[in-house]
């Protein structure tokens, strides 16, 4: 490429040579003076075989380690087992990749007996051929290397550039980590690269339309594209890439200057439509047909599908619980979207709502999540107001007009032209007495499945359409205010065809499905057209995939992916400090970002220069950059930017397809910078076009290219080796773990930024990372992907629970105190014993809590940072205990004061009564001495004696209680002293913590300065030197002679 800019001639000349990027045949496209090392097929073959050999070693190295379930193997291994057991499951991904894993398992003799229940489970214990299962994605990863090389070769790039792109992929840690486990990404990448390769081959045959080679590569593109979408839905990004490319191709063919008639153009259009639309759709549907054919047994995925779909599965529990519904049956109705039961009670709507609107003040009809007696409705046929149905048992059919009578209140369901509580546009639903407003209580029952005739519990989804106003009975998740007991609103939806209007009958009162179906051990399996099953499953896949929005500790945003701000922890083992952590090659990913910037800069500079009539880039080179590099850039952009508008949780592994394509673009930029010119043309030319004047060009490859490529690959290899322990799960020391934590966002296990300590051999996380998280969670099989807490967390939970127990007991003791202080003359010995026992229990609980708090420091002996955190936890818990104990002391003190006052009052009363009794006795004795005792006098004396005995017993009991309380308070005094000692120790620990924190800050500053002076500065210096070297090579490169 000449370094001197040449002025563009503005005037047009039909004789000007035009570059058409075509040639006559392969033997002529390089010229006679091509060097064998650069351009001979043998050199490419040797390079390709060598790279595949290296890739095989890198990918299969220690593939047996770890011999435990890693990351999302817990899902995709399980799904393969479902295929082998023919058990229906649900997943958000299309079935092809999982069918491939299941096929490998079948060939290896795996029968699906192990369900990959937990991350960290040992494969050897469960006799799982995990090495063979992992060999499938690993082999595909090696084939990805070959495709990267062939894509660059067929695009016309030099041998050194082909080696560069393929080697950058080989030594990318993220690719090796992801593609040697039982995951889907290697299948996605192999079919994506195969689609790009076949389309490039098709483009090279564009001057030989409708030839056998042209048809072969066009159909191959459609097949590979269908395979890509059949692995993951993100394959649609590749469909967009091919679609845009074909539209551009057809636009060029439509140009009148191409000389094609409209008939010829339509042939091109139909050929592409058939190969790239019809064929891919057929293949995509084929894999779902296989999916349904294999999974014909009821399984964990049943609950995601409609009742009719479940009816097509063998041994469906839903089918076995289905009963036909007759008129007169009392049934419950469940809303399909919210799972709420249709419910009513004797409460009424308020006459006026808060916004001023007026209601009918009718009986409330609501939705509740738990069924009860108020959820039963008697289904009645329309009888023109003549009362109950007298036709005897008759099945309810699709299209019948019915009434629903609320059994408990004896009222009929009704909706009318009154605004609902929350939605003024929808109608209020209420009930009216039986026999009144007849026409407004009629509803037509319309089944979801037109082929179904009879209403059955569980199996039939239907809409209730009001005959008068044509609205559908509907509910949603918004709750009514307090006057509606915070139950869900039910109203009449004016959009009667909405998919959320469907209900299903759940239960028939008085009928037991198990007993009635006991003699039907094998119920007939229902049928459903394949296309309906496919559309239902596809809809569920899309909706559930979009619903995976739950926050996750390892999720990241697309803007951070090219810079690898955050990785993902896949597996770890505490005993050896081994771990597998998903992170790409820092050097390669950052350099690839530079490649994107270079491409954007070249395009912008070229556009600006051409606006000024200057051609900075020779026409063949510009054509290659636009056609080839532009294709790579578009592929990268389409696999990256759509994630910015996705609402679901996203993770680093979503960037792997874009990162792979980025290496293709990086190679193209190296070709542009370091190779003078291009080998052109590279496409094939028909015999008719041999007279076309061509602008041919041969690339000049100098030693500088090999130097630049060599230095780049050495840097890539060095970074790969440095990060290899995180890729292969190699044991490391604490210092090694910390040295590998290159970025602050990397949360390595056992590193300086991690408090994680695993139990057993694997951390309990990572399953949530995949797209199946929300689905498995709803099936109670989710494994939360979170860092395990420190050891003292369990102790904190125990202390909190113990404090809750103490608070409950203190509340109970306070109630007993109030009862005991009430005046009375009954025997309270049992009450006093209960108070004594409960007080002792509370005291014991305080001692146990104290011991638990002391255990925190004993159990926290890992690092200074954890010691500091443990002390803080101790302080927090001690404060909580102090608050509770202070409340307890105040309560006890108040009780004692009240008891003392009561005793003083009783003493005064007993003294007066005793004096009166003595005087009466003396008087009686004197009178008796004179005239003797009468019966009334004897009765008075006996009554007084009983009262005296009763008071004496009470005094003795009070004295005993006071003695017991004294003992209790002595215990409380000891407890308070112990708590004071504890608080003193806590104060001392806080002071020590403050000193140690200051010391830790100093140490962290030293460590930070040390790291900044070593790792980061070295990396920056290395990149600066590398860039300077590239600039020097650009400056000293020889000028091309015209």
Secondary structure, DSSP 8 states (H G I E B T S, - for coil): --SS-EE---S--TTS----S-BS-GGGSS-TT--HHHH-HHHHHHHHHHHHHHHHHHHHTTTT-S-B--TTHHHHHHHHHHHHHTB----SS-SHHHHHHHHHHHHTT--S-----STT-BTGGGT--HHHHHHHHHHHHHHHHHHHHHHHHHTT--HHHHHHHHHHHHT-HHHHHHTTSS-SHHHHHHHHHHHHHHHHHHHHTTTSTTSHHHHHHHHHHHHHHHHHHTT-TTHHHHHHHHHHHHHHHHHHHHSGGGT--HHHHHHHHHHHHIIIIIHHHHHHHHHHHHHHHH--B--TTGGGS-HHHHHTSBT-HHHHT--B-BTT-EEEEEETTT--EEEEEEEE--SB-TTS-B----EEEEEESS--GGG-EEEEE--TT--S--S-S-B-BTT-EEEEEETTTTEEEEEEEEE-SS-TTSEEEEEEETTSSGGGG-EEEEES-TT--B-BTTT--EEEEETTT--EEEEEEEE--GGGTT-EEEEEES-TT-GGG-EEEEEETT--HHHHTTT-SS-------HHHHHHHHHHHHHHHHHT-----TT---HHHHTTT---EEEEEETTTTEEEEE---HHHHHHHHHHHHHHHHHHHHHHHHHHTTEE-S-HHHHHHIIIIIHHHHHHHHHTTGGGGG--S---GGGGHHHHHHHHHHHHHHHHHHHSBS--B--SB--GGGTTS----B--B--HHHHHHHHHHHHHHHHHHHHHHHHHHT----HHHHHHH--STT---TTSTT-----STTS-S--GGGSTTHHHHHHTT----------TTHHHHHHHHHHHHHHHHHHHHHHHHHHHHHS---S--HHHHHHHHHHHHHHHHHHHHHHHHHHHHHHH--S-HHHHHHHHHHHHHHHHHHHHHHHHHHHHHHHHHHHHHHHHHHHHHHHHHHHHHHHHHHHHHHHHHHHT---HHHHHHHHHHHHHHHHHHHHHHHHHHHHHHHHHHHHHHHHHHHHHHHHHHHHHHHHHHHHHHHHHHHHHHHHHHHHHIIIIIHHHHHHHHHHHHHHHHHHHHS-----
